[in-house]
Amino acid sequence: MICWTRCSGADEDTLVMLLGPLAVAPALQKMGIGTGLIRDGLARFEGEGAAYTVVLGDPRYYGRSGYTAEQRVKPPYDLPQEWAPAWQGRRLNRAAPEDVLMVPKPWRNAAYWSD
């Protein structure tokens, strides 16, 4: 199961996709299913003109799909310091906006972005 959320920068014209959550049943892990779900989503949203994608997750896992430490797109809430390396981004059609990620209402709960 994978969830992608359509977000934007403050200008609201730049489509930025938020990846997460991503889950694969334990019995089916280490078979490439999660990586395949990410790859398919990246191709789909690149084709739809999304500029960029961000994720809050394990850098070792998401790094295999081209995600790197994110400096330009800021999360909607301050993250705990120990989570900073987990905030990652990946270019699709153009460079990341230097902006705070604008998330839809269901993601506007500071508790989702803290420990």
C-alpha positions as CSV (number, residue, x, y, z in Angstrom):
1,M,0.0,0.0,0.0
2,I,1.3,3.4,-0.9
3,C,-0.2,6.9,-0.4
4,W,0.7,9.9,-2.5
5,T,-0.7,13.3,-1.5
6,R,-0.9,16.3,-3.9
7,C,0.7,19.3,-2.3
8,S,2.3,22.6,-3.4
9,G,4.6,25.3,-2.6
10,A,3.2,28.6,-1.4
11,D,2.5,29.7,-5.0
12,E,0.1,26.8,-5.3
13,D,1.1,26.4,-9.0
14,T,3.9,24.0,-8.3
15,L,2.8,20.4,-7.8
16,V,4.8,18.6,-5.1
17,M,3.9,15.0,-4.3
18,L,4.2,13.8,-0.6
19,L,5.0,10.1,-0.4
20,G,3.8,8.3,2.6
21,P,2.8,6.1,4.1
22,L,4.2,3.1,2.3
23,A,3.6,-0.4,3.7
24,V,4.2,-4.0,2.5
25,A,3.0,-7.0,4.5
26,P,5.9,-8.5,6.4
27,A,5.6,-11.8,4.5
28,L,6.0,-9.9,1.2
29,Q,8.9,-7.6,2.2
30,K,12.3,-7.8,0.5
31,M,10.7,-8.8,-2.8
32,G,10.9,-5.3,-4.4
33,I,7.2,-4.5,-4.0
34,G,7.7,-1.2,-2.1
35,T,10.4,-0.1,-4.6
36,G,8.1,-1.0,-7.5
37,L,5.2,1.0,-5.9
38,I,7.6,4.0,-5.6
39,R,8.9,3.7,-9.1
40,D,5.4,3.5,-10.6
41,G,4.3,6.5,-8.7
42,L,7.3,8.5,-9.7
43,A,6.7,7.7,-13.3
44,R,3.0,8.6,-13.1
45,F,3.5,11.9,-11.4
46,E,6.4,12.9,-13.6
47,G,4.1,12.3,-16.5
48,E,1.5,14.5,-14.9
49,G,3.9,17.3,-14.6
50,A,4.7,17.2,-10.9
51,A,7.8,19.2,-10.1
52,Y,9.1,17.4,-7.1
53,T,8.4,14.8,-4.5
54,V,9.2,14.6,-0.8
55,V,9.1,11.9,1.9
56,L,9.7,11.6,5.6
57,G,11.3,8.2,6.0
58,D,14.4,6.1,6.3
59,P,17.2,7.6,4.1
60,R,18.7,4.2,3.5
61,Y,15.4,2.9,2.0
62,Y,14.3,5.9,0.1
63,G,17.8,6.7,-1.1
64,R,17.6,3.6,-3.3
65,S,14.8,5.4,-5.2
66,G,16.8,8.6,-5.7
67,Y,15.7,10.6,-2.6
68,T,18.3,12.7,-0.9
69,A,18.4,15.1,2.1
70,E,16.0,17.9,1.4
71,Q,17.1,21.5,2.1
72,R,14.8,23.6,-0.1
73,V,11.3,22.3,0.6
74,K,10.6,22.8,4.3
75,P,8.1,20.5,6.0
76,P,4.9,22.2,7.1
77,Y,5.9,21.9,10.8
78,D,9.3,21.8,12.5
79,L,10.6,18.3,12.8
80,P,12.4,16.9,15.8
81,Q,16.1,17.3,15.3
82,E,16.8,13.6,15.1
83,W,14.3,13.3,12.2
84,A,16.1,15.9,10.0
85,P,17.9,13.3,7.9
86,A,14.6,11.6,7.2
87,W,13.2,14.6,5.3
88,Q,14.1,13.9,1.7
89,G,13.3,15.0,-1.8
90,R,13.6,13.9,-5.4
91,R,13.4,16.0,-8.6
92,L,10.8,15.0,-11.1
93,N,10.3,17.7,-13.7
94,R,12.2,20.7,-12.2
95,A,14.1,21.8,-9.1
96,A,12.4,22.0,-5.8
97,P,10.7,25.2,-4.9
98,E,12.4,27.1,-2.0
99,D,9.3,27.0,0.1
100,V,7.3,25.4,2.9
101,L,5.3,22.4,1.7
102,M,1.6,23.3,1.6
103,V,-0.3,20.2,2.6
104,P,-4.0,19.6,2.4
105,K,-6.1,19.9,5.6
106,P,-5.9,16.3,6.7
107,W,-2.1,16.7,7.0
108,R,-2.3,19.9,9.0
109,N,-1.9,18.4,12.4
110,A,1.4,19.1,14.1
111,A,1.3,15.8,15.9
112,Y,1.8,14.0,12.6
113,W,5.2,15.8,12.2
114,S,6.6,15.2,15.7
115,D,7.5,12.3,18.0
